[in-house]
Amino acid sequence: MKRFWTEVSVDAERGVRLDGKPVRTPGRLPLVLPTDAMAAAVADEWRAVAGDIDPRAMPLTGLANAAIERVAADPAVFAANIAAYAESDLLCYRADSPPDLAARQAAAWDPPLAWATQRYDVHFDIATGVMHRPQPDATIERLAVAVAVRDAFELAALSPVVTITGSLVLGLALIEHAMDADAIWSAANLDEDWQAEQWGEDSLAAQTRAAHRAEFDAAVRLLQLRQAADEADHPALA
C-alpha cells in the first residue's frame, strides 16, 4: 500500500488520524495511545512515510498495535508468557571455561542478579553449562507478579526486550531503571561479543544482530514514552 493521505493529526483521545479519519489496527481497533508523547511519536512514523508503507520502518506503530490487539485482550496470559523466562534466564547459565569468558560473565551478570535478589527478595540458582536448572518456586512467583502489574503497553515493550536478551532480569532492570539500555544490550550480547573476538563475526550474524538491535531499540523507546507521563506526574518514580 502506498501513502494515500496528506495530513496526520492526533485527536483529543490520543488517536492517530489520517486526513481526519482514524487509523485502525490490523484487527480494526482504533489506534489510540495512552500518552501524548507516544501518540506524537506514532503520528510521526505516519508522517515519515514517503511512498510505500513499510511496517519495518514503523516499529512503534507495530508495538502499539500489539498492545491494543494482543496484550490488552488477555494481559494475564501475555504477562505469564514473559514471566516464563525466569525459568531459564540467560544470567543464570555460566561458562566454566575459558576463565576469561567466565570472568566476563560474572562481572556483567552478577550485578543485575544482585539487584533483582534485593529488589524482589528472591534467590537465583546459578548453573554452568546449558543443562536446565529449576529456579525456586518463590523466585518464579515473585518475578511473575512483577511482570503482571504492568499495563498492556509496558508488556508490549517488555516482551521483545526479554525475548531478544533471553533474560527476564534484564527486562525488569530496564523497566525499573536499574540499568540503561546500552548496558543491558552489552550484557545480553556478552557471549556473542566474546566469540566474535576469538573467531570474527560473519556478515549474516551481523545482519541478524542489527535487526535485533533495531527491534530492541524500538521497544526501549516505547517503554520510555509510556513511562514519561507517569514520571512527570510522579517525580519520585523517575
C-alpha positions as CSV (number, residue, x, y, z in Angstrom):
1,M,0.0,0.0,0.0
2,K,1.2,3.5,-0.9
3,R,0.8,6.6,1.1
4,F,-2.7,8.0,0.4
5,W,-3.0,10.8,3.0
6,T,-1.9,14.4,3.2
7,E,-2.2,15.3,6.9
8,V,-1.5,13.3,10.0
9,S,-3.0,14.5,13.3
10,V,-3.7,13.4,16.9
11,D,-7.2,13.8,18.3
12,A,-8.3,14.7,21.8
13,E,-8.4,11.0,22.8
14,R,-4.8,10.5,21.5
15,G,-6.0,8.6,18.4
16,V,-3.9,9.0,15.3
17,R,-5.8,10.3,12.3
18,L,-5.0,10.5,8.6
19,D,-6.8,13.3,6.8
20,G,-9.2,13.4,9.8
21,K,-10.0,9.6,9.6
22,P,-9.0,7.4,12.5
23,V,-6.1,4.9,12.0
24,R,-7.0,1.4,13.0
25,T,-5.0,-1.7,13.9
26,P,-5.0,-4.7,11.6
27,G,-7.9,-6.0,13.6
28,R,-9.8,-2.8,13.0
29,L,-9.5,-1.4,16.6
30,P,-8.8,2.3,16.9
31,L,-5.1,3.2,17.2
32,V,-5.4,5.1,20.5
33,L,-2.3,5.7,22.6
34,P,-2.0,6.1,26.4
35,T,0.2,9.2,26.5
36,D,0.6,12.4,24.5
37,A,4.3,11.7,23.8
38,M,3.5,8.2,22.5
39,A,0.7,9.5,20.3
40,A,3.0,12.1,18.8
41,A,5.8,9.6,18.2
42,V,3.4,7.2,16.4
43,A,2.0,10.0,14.4
44,D,5.5,11.0,13.3
45,E,6.0,7.5,11.9
46,W,3.0,8.0,9.7
47,R,4.2,11.5,8.7
48,A,7.5,10.0,7.7
49,V,6.0,7.6,5.1
50,A,7.2,8.8,1.7
51,G,5.9,6.2,-0.7
52,D,5.1,2.6,0.1
53,I,4.1,1.8,3.7
54,D,6.9,-0.3,5.2
55,P,5.9,-1.8,8.6
56,R,9.6,-2.3,9.4
57,A,10.0,1.5,9.3
58,M,7.1,2.0,11.8
59,P,8.1,-0.1,14.8
60,L,6.3,2.0,17.4
61,T,3.1,1.6,15.4
62,G,3.6,-2.2,15.3
63,L,4.2,-2.4,19.1
64,A,1.2,-0.2,19.7
65,N,-0.9,-2.5,17.5
66,A,0.3,-5.5,19.5
67,A,-0.5,-3.8,22.8
68,I,-4.0,-2.9,21.7
69,E,-4.9,-6.2,20.0
70,R,-2.8,-8.9,21.5
71,V,-1.9,-7.8,25.0
72,A,-5.0,-5.9,26.1
73,A,-7.2,-8.8,25.0
74,D,-5.7,-11.0,27.8
75,P,-2.9,-9.3,29.7
76,A,-2.6,-12.1,32.3
77,V,-1.7,-14.7,29.7
78,F,0.7,-12.4,27.9
79,A,2.4,-11.5,31.1
80,A,2.7,-15.1,32.1
81,N,4.5,-15.9,28.8
82,I,7.0,-13.2,29.5
83,A,7.5,-14.3,33.1
84,A,8.2,-17.8,32.0
85,Y,11.7,-16.6,31.0
86,A,12.5,-16.6,34.8
87,E,12.8,-20.4,34.4
88,S,15.8,-20.2,32.1
89,D,17.2,-16.7,32.5
90,L,20.4,-16.1,30.5
91,L,22.2,-14.6,33.5
92,C,21.9,-17.9,35.4
93,Y,23.8,-20.0,32.9
94,R,27.6,-19.6,33.0
95,A,30.6,-21.0,31.2
96,D,33.1,-23.0,33.3
97,S,35.8,-22.3,30.7
98,P,37.7,-20.5,29.4
99,P,38.4,-18.5,32.5
100,D,38.3,-15.1,30.7
101,L,34.8,-15.7,29.5
102,A,33.6,-16.9,32.9
103,A,35.1,-13.8,34.5
104,R,33.4,-11.5,32.0
105,Q,30.1,-13.2,32.7
106,A,30.5,-12.8,36.4
107,A,31.4,-9.1,36.1
108,A,28.5,-8.3,33.8
109,W,25.8,-10.6,35.1
110,D,26.3,-10.7,38.9
111,P,25.3,-7.1,39.4
112,P,21.8,-7.3,37.8
113,L,21.2,-10.6,39.6
114,A,22.2,-9.0,42.9
115,W,19.8,-6.1,42.1
116,A,17.0,-8.5,41.4
117,T,17.7,-10.5,44.5
118,Q,17.4,-7.5,46.7
119,R,14.6,-5.8,44.8
120,Y,12.3,-8.8,44.8
121,D,13.6,-10.7,47.8
122,V,14.4,-13.8,45.7
123,H,17.2,-16.3,45.2
124,F,18.8,-17.5,41.9
125,D,20.4,-20.8,41.3
126,I,23.4,-20.5,39.0
127,A,24.4,-23.3,36.7
128,T,27.4,-24.0,34.5
129,G,26.8,-25.3,31.0
130,V,23.4,-25.5,29.3
131,M,21.6,-28.1,31.3
132,H,18.4,-26.7,32.8
133,R,18.4,-25.9,36.5
134,P,15.0,-25.1,38.0
135,Q,14.7,-21.8,39.9
136,P,13.0,-21.7,43.4
137,D,9.2,-21.6,43.2
138,A,9.2,-18.3,45.3
139,T,11.5,-16.7,42.7
140,I,9.3,-17.7,39.8
141,E,6.2,-16.5,41.6
142,R,7.6,-13.1,42.7
143,L,9.0,-12.3,39.3
144,A,5.7,-13.2,37.7
145,V,4.0,-10.7,40.0
146,A,6.5,-8.0,39.0
147,V,5.5,-8.6,35.3
148,A,1.8,-9.0,35.9
149,V,1.4,-5.5,37.4
150,R,2.5,-3.8,34.1
151,D,0.0,-2.4,31.7
152,A,-0.6,-3.5,28.1
153,F,1.9,-1.0,26.5
154,E,4.6,-1.8,29.1
155,L,4.1,-5.5,28.4
156,A,4.2,-5.0,24.7
157,A,7.6,-3.2,25.1
158,L,8.9,-5.7,27.7
159,S,8.2,-8.7,25.5
160,P,10.8,-8.1,22.8
161,V,13.4,-6.9,25.3
162,V,13.1,-10.2,27.2
163,T,12.9,-12.4,24.2
164,I,15.9,-10.8,22.4
165,T,18.1,-10.7,25.5
166,G,16.9,-14.1,26.9
167,S,16.7,-12.5,30.3
168,L,13.7,-11.5,32.4
169,V,16.0,-10.0,35.0
170,L,17.5,-7.6,32.3
171,G,14.0,-6.7,31.2
172,L,12.9,-5.8,34.7
173,A,16.1,-3.9,35.3
174,L,15.3,-1.8,32.2
175,I,11.7,-1.2,33.2
176,E,12.7,-0.2,36.7
177,H,15.6,2.0,35.6
178,A,18.2,-0.2,37.4
179,M,20.3,-0.4,34.1
180,D,20.3,1.6,30.9
181,A,19.6,0.2,27.5
182,D,23.2,0.1,26.3
183,A,24.3,-1.8,29.4
184,I,21.6,-4.3,29.0
185,W,22.4,-4.8,25.4
186,S,26.1,-5.3,26.2
187,A,25.3,-7.8,29.0
188,A,22.9,-9.8,26.7
189,N,25.4,-10.0,23.9
190,L,28.5,-10.8,26.0
191,D,28.8,-14.3,24.7
192,E,28.4,-13.3,21.1
193,D,30.9,-10.5,21.5
194,W,33.5,-12.8,23.1
195,Q,33.0,-15.3,20.2
196,A,33.5,-12.6,17.7
197,E,36.7,-11.5,19.4
198,Q,38.0,-15.1,19.1
199,W,36.8,-16.0,15.6
200,G,35.5,-12.9,13.9
201,E,31.9,-12.1,13.1
202,D,30.3,-13.3,9.8
203,S,28.0,-11.0,7.8
204,L,24.8,-13.0,8.4
205,A,25.3,-12.8,12.2
206,A,26.0,-9.1,11.9
207,Q,22.7,-8.6,9.9
208,T,20.7,-10.6,12.4
209,R,22.3,-8.7,15.3
210,A,21.5,-5.3,13.7
211,A,17.8,-6.4,13.2
212,H,17.6,-7.4,16.8
213,R,19.1,-4.2,17.9
214,A,16.6,-2.2,15.9
215,E,13.7,-4.2,17.5
216,F,15.3,-3.8,20.9
217,D,15.7,0.0,20.5
218,A,12.1,0.4,19.4
219,A,10.9,-1.5,22.5
220,V,13.0,0.7,24.7
221,R,11.6,3.8,23.0
222,L,8.0,2.7,23.5
223,L,8.7,2.0,27.2
224,Q,10.3,5.4,27.6
225,L,7.3,7.1,26.0
226,R,4.9,5.1,28.2
227,Q,6.7,5.9,31.4
228,A,7.4,9.6,30.7
229,A,3.9,10.7,31.6
230,D,3.9,8.7,34.9
231,E,7.3,10.2,35.8
232,A,6.1,13.7,35.1
233,D,3.0,13.2,37.3
234,H,5.0,11.4,40.0
235,P,8.7,12.6,40.0
236,A,9.6,10.1,42.7
237,L,9.2,7.4,40.0
238,A,11.8,8.9,37.7
